[in-house]
Amino acid sequence: MRIVVAEDLYLLRDGLVRLVEAYGHQVVATAATGPETLDALLTWRPDVAVIDVRMPPTQSDEGLRAALAARRELPGLPVLILSQHVEQLYARELLADGAGGIGYFLKESVFHADQFIDALERVAGGGTAMDPDVITRLLSAGSSNRRLEQLTEREHSVLGLMAEGLSNQAIGQRLFLSESAISKYTTSMFGKLGITDDDNSNRRVLAVLAYLNTP
């Protein structure tokens, strides 16, 4: 894969470059500021980009803004956002266009190399990849929703894993259940949430996350 890495801290940026290259991928450009990030994304049109939320010049949300601006110019541009903390607003903004190819990970998760690279490759393929800690926070934030309260404990587990971007088969393996059982839980879950099911698992995940993040 051709990858752009945008991170203002040199040591972390260098570590990310070394990590993805160790797995056989190519870093075509790096960036250390918001404007540099947007320029790199539009110039190189990478297979996927790894972008820090907070970057110079103001250290607020320049990285996120650059990612959103690039996706407006290049719809579906795969982006994996890194953040120091769980920010519900950032996740909601990323998911707003419903196009897929989105990941949201905490920086500490980068140290789990296999998990991080798996997420990066999933995002590059147009899927979603959400840090489990992010999902836990999002589900907790949505717990006051009456429809969400109708879900069983098992359906909550399935929803969380689906939101991470896992397939029904992968969810079944994680929960030690058959794929057909997961399919039944999924059908029931979406019925309770009032979300129309379809054959596109990525869009189902995005719909659930967008629903849970609706104020």
Secondary structure by P-SEA (a helix, b strand, c coil): cbbbbbcccaaaaaaaaaaaaaaccccccccccaaaaaaaaaaccccbbbbbcccccccccaaaaaaaaaaaaccccbbbbbbccccaaaaaaaaccccccbbbbccccccaaaaaaaaaaaaaacbbbbcaaaaaaaaaaaccccccccccaaaaaaaaaaaacccaaaaaaaacccaaaaaaaaaaaaaaacccccccaaaaaaaaaaaaacc
